[in-house]
Amino acid sequence: MIKLAIDFGTSVTKIYKLGSGIVLAEATCVTVQKDTGEIRAFGNEAKRLLGKTAEQTDVCFPVYEGEIVSERLAGALLEYFLRKVVKRGASVEALFCVPCGYKVESREKVYRVAKAAGIGRVNFAETPFLSVLGQDVPLSESNPVFAIDIGAGVTSIAAFSLDGIIAGLSMNVGGSNMDVHIIDHIADTFSLKIGSLTSEKLKNTVGSLIEDDNQSTIINGRDIKSGRPRSVSVSSADIVFPIKVYIDKIAEYADLVLKKLPAEVSAAMLKNGLYLSGGVCNIAGLAEYMSGKLQMEAHLSGDPQMAVVLGGGRAVGNAALLRRIRLE
């Protein structure tokens, strides 16, 4: 049986194949013909068409804020991804990485989508456990850890040990919120209309929480007044507000989780520090900023976007560990 760990994310789907490592990282995206409902493109190919399609074609994201919003599109997309990494007809067991506190109804949707895509056995594990496993942090019953995973659509925050989650939550805040806010901010500041792909690229290239960071880049868009194409230079300082407002909200909720902890657990948190993961954590200075906000050392994964699926890979390769952390 082929064993996979699947992070079916709002923005990007990652798949880890036991014995091979990470075998896929593609946009969770499809294009659909409006009149027939036919799916025309999948994954990265579909995302490249964002903002460039004709009237009769929609670019759709079947996962929104961690929830499957179209089982038909999600099933077709997952099946497409599986064909790229597994031979047709192979027996597959998959561990799905899901947000902290993921509801039973939400898991049932994922289960139906997985079955429709041809997966034989389905397990679930929450993101906080997997994110620290992906950073090679040892888990035990007596040594609790604190983790924050900031994805595109969902942020998971939890204090936990191998015995389970002590306190935690998930919130619908992430990189996608920042992208939308950056679009509005650029329109207000520069009178320039930009698209989602440009906004995401801007966040990823010059987005920074380092004070006085002077990185800059040239972006192209449409002048709001004249309607003509125009270019402007945008610096880190120009987009710090639409990034910081969401990071501050995440820090606020992380502080609430910390305040719920028993005294001994709090002492362990202070000693062990905070473990950060998720694609948003690639923003320059984010780890140091969160460290200052929460007054504790912050550890950043070497590859934040892949930490969760790497942890899923460790879990599918260790039956005893998987039994401890999987959701029943």
Disulfide bonds with the S-S distance in Angstrom:
none
